[in-house]
């Protein structure tokens, strides 16, 4: 058995310099699957993405997927990539096992929750309200740097982390606080702001709309008092008020307190995000 990958066409290159290419996974020259690679539009041309790796049912469990993935990584190295990431659906245990063999480590999860018709009530003395323009300006002054730092702390090179943060904020908030479908609220205890949440209206690949928590934070001096749970209840209320019945989020795996909170609130994992240094 000789497993190789063979291009199905030329490299696709866009005006921003990003590249992609699809390959057949071949067994002695016969196609038995496929794999695709690309540079990562979020993190920049030095970061790659491995996706769409499939091997025919009867041809699996013989090392073909491993060989194809390693060959695809070599393509990315040739493009100058020093990191690669991949996304695995929560129900694909076989892909997670293969990724572990290849040296990928999980860095985050995507989770969702189907909401009830009414969000849980906030604790007595706790209220939520839309964020004021001055409060938004204060948040925006540090948001890009803070988000970039969160990626650096998880092993992403600083240049890639900063590009990711700048690109995400520019794409999601072209009109700042007035951007349609973006909801910024603060949580207050007896009038004093203790935290904030940013909920966005997003569309899934199958065309459904849902709410998504882009940012949620309790101010440091107010942590440990249950305000994180209250903020997530506020996020549910915002989502329902927008006419949506599902709320999603992204959480770093190393953020154990947040993971436990979301699990206790009924969120379920939809996908695992993994990465590897090339």
Secondary structure, DSSP 4 states (H G I P E B T S, - for coil): --EEEEESSPPEE-TTS-EEEEEEEEETTEEEEEEEEEEETTTEEEEEEEEEEEE-GGG-SSSHHHHHHHHHHHHHHHTT-SEEEEEEETT-HHHHHHHHHTT-EEEEEEEEEEPPSSPPPPPTTEEEEEPPHHHHHHHHHHHHHHHHHHHHTTT--HHHHHHHHHHHHHHH-TTGGG-TTEEEEEEEETTEEEEEEEEEEEE-TTS-EEEEEEEEEE-GGGTTSSHHHHHHHHHHHHHHHTT--EEEEEEETT-HHHHHHHHHTT-EEEEEEEEEE-
